[in-house]
Structures are given as structure tokens and as C-alpha cells.
């Protein structure tokens, strides 16, 4: 009898007791798991490789061919100022690159558990649904910020290394000195972070609702393209200003003379609305789902 009581006292605590660990501790565990998985995934490594090497490939191909992307903003200045390269890359990425870069992870991070049938395992490892959701969402944020930072630095470095740091001609024909041009380029890239995070929230929602990685990734990219086309509709200004694709263009006013930042404020507010709505919807769907039942 004494031996039996001793074994019971030293036995592992039930799952219900384990889930009473501090919320931040469980979230940190999930975040660590997710970051470790992301670093091992081929698609994540491929995204970072494209972000790191893509701008160099672009500017080298333009320099070798001498053919300018003159139909794009700042495209005609790619061979005359290194500061034009990151802005051209930014313009290209705004069309379809950002939804793809963000949702390649966000659109898969929840549905992968459905695909591998690992939800029950996660929920019996002392982690609540709230900590799992928060940890995975934070992993998406870390990835999104990291890949955008790499793309920003690589595109700026590619332009400066290949073409040099000559002054940049602004959208109003104003000459922007190299120091100021560096600040404006970095600020321009910073303005795309809010809509990129909003697209990540859309990807997470699609991943949870569909339980399918293909739908989560490609569906979000298709939505991004639809928003781009929607922004081209004449006479639909209220609709256009409410689309995330439009918010990727908020940096244009920085290169006008005089510059204006009203579009950036709108960018932050609209992106925050998408982030709040999609993030909340994603959590509500996951919280009410019958995972243990299959």
C-alpha cells in the first residue's frame, strides 16, 4: 500500500494539470518548435534564398543586357543610381511577391497539422489551443519580418554594389542626395510591413478554415492578385483604398516634392483592420473546431 502511494505521488501530473503552466511558457515552447520546423523546411529556405539572391540577379541581368524596365517606377534610373534598384524590386514584389512570400509559411503553418494528423499530439503536450495559436502566429510574424528584412537589405546592397550610390531622381524630378535616398528607401520598405503582416493573417485564416496547405498558400496569392486588379478599376476609389494591394503603394509619396505621408497612415490603419479581423476569425475557428474528434 505504501509503495502504491509513493508511485502515485511521483507519477507525471495529468494533462489537465500540465496545462496550468504559465501561458507565456507554453507559447514560448510552441514558438521554438515552429521556428525549428521552419528552418528545416525547403520552402522556407527557398524563400530566403530568393530574397537574398534575387535582387542581385535582377540588377546584374539589367546591367548585362542594358534593357531598362522603363515601364516601372524608377525603372529608367536603374543604371544611373543604385537607389533605384530596391525601389524597382519593391514595385515588383508589391504586385504578387509579398502575398507569396508571406503565405508560403502562413498558409501552411496550421493546415500542416491536419495533413500530418498531429493536432492531438500537440494538445496532449501541455499546450492549450491559445498557446498553440499564439506561438504559431508569432512564428509567422518572425518569419515575415525576417524575410522582408533580408529582401530589403539585399536589394539595397545589390543596387549600391553594382551601380553605386549616385543621387536619385525623385518622382517630381527632384534630386535626392545619397544619404537622404538611403533613409527614404528603408522607410519605403518599412511601409510594406503592415500589409505583409495582414496578408499573413489572411494566409493563417485560409490555412485553418480549409485545412489544406495548397488552398492556404495559393488561395491567398490569388486574393492578392485580385486586389491588385481591383485597384485598377476606375471610379471605385473607396474600394481601392480599402484593398491591401493599394497599401503596398503607400511609399510613393515619400519621393514626391514636397513629400506626403497621408497614404502611409491609411496603410497602417487599413492593414491593422485586416490583421484584427482575420486574426480574430482565425482564432475563433480554431477554438471551436472539434480537433480531438478527428
C-alpha positions in Angstrom: 0.0 0.0 0.0 2.8 2.4 0.9 4.6 1.6 -2.4 1.5 2.3 -4.3 1.0 5.7 -2.7 4.7 6.5 -3.4 4.3 5.7 -7.1 1.2 7.8 -7.3 2.9 10.8 -5.7 5.8 10.6 -8.2 3.7 9.9 -11.3 3.5 12.6 -14.0 0.8 15.1 -13.5 -2.4 14.6 -15.6 -2.8 16.6 -18.8 -5.3 18.9 -17.1 -2.7 19.8 -14.5 0.1 20.3 -17.1 -2.0 22.8 -19.0 -1.9 25.1 -16.0 1.7 26.0 -16.7 2.2 29.8 -17.3 0.7 30.8 -20.7 3.9 32.5 -21.8 5.9 29.4 -21.1 3.7 27.2 -23.3 3.7 29.9 -26.0 7.5 30.1 -26.0 7.7 26.3 -26.3 5.4 26.3 -29.4 7.2 29.3 -30.9 10.5 27.4 -30.5 9.1 24.3 -32.1 7.7 26.3 -35.0 10.9 28.2 -35.7 12.9 25.0 -35.6 10.5 23.4 -38.1 10.5 26.5 -40.4 14.3 26.5 -40.6 14.3 22.9 -41.7 11.6 23.3 -44.4 12.8 23.5 -48.0 10.2 26.2 -48.9 11.4 28.5 -46.1 15.0 28.2 -47.2 14.0 28.8 -50.8 12.1 31.9 -49.8 15.1 33.3 -48.0 17.4 32.3 -51.0 15.2 34.2 -53.4 15.1 37.2 -51.1 18.8 37.2 -50.7 19.9 36.5 -54.3 17.0 37.7 -56.4 17.9 41.4 -56.3 21.5 40.7 -57.3 20.3 38.5 -60.2 17.9 41.2 -61.3 20.4 44.1 -61.3 23.2 42.1 -62.9 20.8 41.0 -65.7 19.8 44.6 -66.4 23.4 45.7 -66.4 24.4 42.9 -68.8 21.6 43.4 -71.2 21.3 47.2 -70.9 17.5 46.8 -71.2 15.7 49.0 -68.6 12.4 48.2 -67.0 11.3 51.6 -68.1 7.6 50.9 -67.6 8.0 50.5 -63.9 8.5 53.3 -61.3 12.2 54.3 -61.1 13.0 51.6 -63.7 14.7 54.1 -66.1 17.2 55.0 -63.3 18.4 51.5 -62.5 21.7 52.0 -64.4 22.2 55.6 -63.1 21.6 55.2 -59.4 21.9 52.2 -57.1 19.0 53.5 -55.0 16.6 52.8 -57.9 17.1 49.1 -57.7 15.5 48.5 -54.3 12.5 50.6 -55.4 12.0 48.7 -58.6 12.3 45.4 -56.6 9.7 46.8 -54.2 7.4 47.6 -57.0 7.6 44.1 -58.5 7.2 42.5 -55.1 4.1 44.6 -54.4 2.3 43.0 -57.3 2.4 39.4 -56.2 5.7 38.8 -54.4 4.7 39.8 -50.8 1.5 37.6 -50.7 3.5 34.7 -51.9 6.5 35.3 -49.6 4.3 35.6 -46.5 1.7 33.0 -47.3 4.2 30.3 -48.2 4.5 29.9 -44.4 1.3 31.4 -43.1 -0.9 29.4 -45.4 0.7 26.1 -44.3 1.5 26.5 -40.6 -1.9 25.3 -39.3 -3.0 23.0 -42.1 0.2 21.1 -41.9 -1.0 19.7 -38.6 -4.2 18.5 -40.3 -2.1 16.9 -43.1 0.1 15.1 -40.7 -2.6 14.3 -38.1 -0.6 15.9 -35.3 -3.3 18.1 -33.6 -4.0 15.5 -30.9 -0.3 15.2 -30.2 0.1 18.9 -29.8 -2.9 19.2 -27.5 -1.6 16.5 -25.2 1.8 18.1 -24.7 0.8 20.6 -22.0 -0.2 23.2 -24.7 -3.6 24.8 -24.9 -5.2 25.9 -28.1 -4.5 29.5 -27.1 -0.7 28.9 -26.7 -0.6 26.9 -29.9 -2.3 29.6 -31.9 -0.2 32.4 -30.4 3.0 30.5 -30.8 2.3 29.7 -34.4 1.2 33.3 -35.1 4.4 34.7 -33.6 6.4 32.3 -35.7 4.7 33.7 -38.8 5.5 37.3 -37.6 9.1 36.4 -37.0 9.4 34.8 -40.5 7.6 37.7 -42.2 9.8 40.4 -40.6 12.9 38.3 -41.3 12.3 37.7 -44.9 11.3 41.3 -45.6 14.5 42.5 -43.8 16.6 40.2 -45.9 14.9 41.3 -49.1 15.3 45.0 -48.1 19.0 44.7 -47.3 19.8 42.6 -50.3 18.0 44.8 -52.8 19.7 48.0 -51.4 23.1 46.2 -51.4 22.7 44.9 -54.9 22.0 48.4 -56.2 24.8 50.1 -54.4 27.4 47.4 -55.2 26.6 47.1 -58.9 25.5 50.7 -59.8 26.9 52.9 -57.0 25.4 55.5 -54.7 24.7 58.3 -57.1 21.9 60.7 -56.2 18.4 59.5 -57.1 15.9 61.5 -59.2 12.6 61.7 -57.4 9.0 61.4 -58.8 8.8 65.2 -59.1 12.2 65.5 -60.8 13.9 66.5 -57.6 17.4 65.3 -56.9 17.7 63.2 -53.7 21.2 63.0 -52.1 22.6 59.6 -51.3 22.2 59.9 -47.5 18.5 61.0 -47.8 17.9 58.4 -50.5 19.1 55.7 -48.2 16.6 56.8 -45.5 13.7 57.0 -47.9 14.4 53.6 -49.4 14.5 52.0 -45.9 11.3 53.8 -44.9 9.6 52.8 -48.2 10.3 49.1 -47.4 9.1 49.6 -43.8 5.7 50.8 -45.1 5.1 47.4 -46.7 5.4 45.5 -43.4 1.8 46.2 -42.2 0.1 44.9 -45.3 2.5 42.0 -45.5 1.5 41.0 -41.9 -2.1 41.5 -42.9 -1.7 39.0 -45.8 0.0 36.6 -43.3 -3.2 36.8 -41.2 -5.3 36.0 -44.3 -3.0 33.1 -45.0 -3.4 31.8 -41.5 -7.2 32.1 -41.7 -7.2 30.2 -45.0 -5.0 27.6 -43.6 -7.3 27.0 -40.6 -10.6 27.1 -42.5 -9.5 25.0 -45.4 -7.2 22.6 -43.5 -5.3 22.4 -46.9 -1.9 24.0 -47.4 -2.4 24.4 -51.2 -5.6 26.4 -50.6 -3.9 28.4 -47.8 -1.0 29.4 -50.0 -2.3 29.7 -53.5 -5.7 31.0 -52.4 -4.1 33.9 -50.5 -1.9 34.7 -53.5 -4.9 34.6 -55.8 -6.7 37.0 -53.4 -3.6 39.3 -53.6 -3.7 39.3 -57.4 -7.5 40.0 -57.3 -6.8 43.0 -55.0 -4.2 44.3 -57.5 -6.7 44.1 -60.3 -9.4 45.7 -58.1 -7.2 48.6 -57.6 -7.2 49.3 -61.3 -10.9 49.8 -61.6 -11.9 53.4 -62.5 -14.4 55.2 -60.3 -14.1 52.8 -57.4 -11.9 55.0 -55.1 -13.5 53.8 -51.8 -13.0 50.2 -52.8 -9.4 50.8 -54.0 -8.4 52.5 -50.8 -9.7 49.5 -48.8 -7.6 47.0 -50.6 -4.3 45.7 -49.3 -2.8 45.9 -52.7 -3.2 49.6 -52.6 -1.4 49.8 -49.3 1.7 48.3 -50.8 2.0 51.5 -52.8 1.8 54.0 -49.9 5.5 54.7 -50.1 5.2 56.7 -53.4 4.5 59.9 -51.6 7.9 59.8 -49.9 9.6 60.5 -53.2 7.4 63.5 -54.2 8.4 67.1 -53.7 7.0 68.0 -51.2 6.6 64.6 -49.7 3.4 63.4 -48.1 2.7 60.7 -45.7 -1.1 60.5 -45.6 -1.1 57.3 -47.6 1.2 55.7 -45.1 -1.2 56.5 -42.2 -4.0 54.9 -44.3 -1.7 52.0 -45.0 -1.3 51.3 -41.3 -5.0 51.7 -40.4 -6.3 49.5 -43.2 -3.7 46.8 -42.6 -4.5 46.8 -38.9 -8.1 46.3 -39.7 -7.4 43.3 -41.9 -5.0 41.9 -39.3 -7.5 42.3 -36.5 -10.5 40.8 -38.4 -8.6 37.9 -40.0 -6.6 37.1 -36.9 -9.7 37.1 -34.7 -11.6 35.0 -37.1 -8.7 32.5 -37.4 -8.6 32.1 -33.6 -12.4 31.7 -33.3 -12.5 29.0 -35.9 -9.6 27.1 -34.3 -11.0 27.4 -30.8 -14.4 26.0 -31.8 -13.1 23.2 -34.0 -13.5 19.6 -32.9 -9.9 18.5 -33.2 -10.0 15.6 -30.9 -12.8 14.1 -32.8 -10.8 13.9 -36.0 
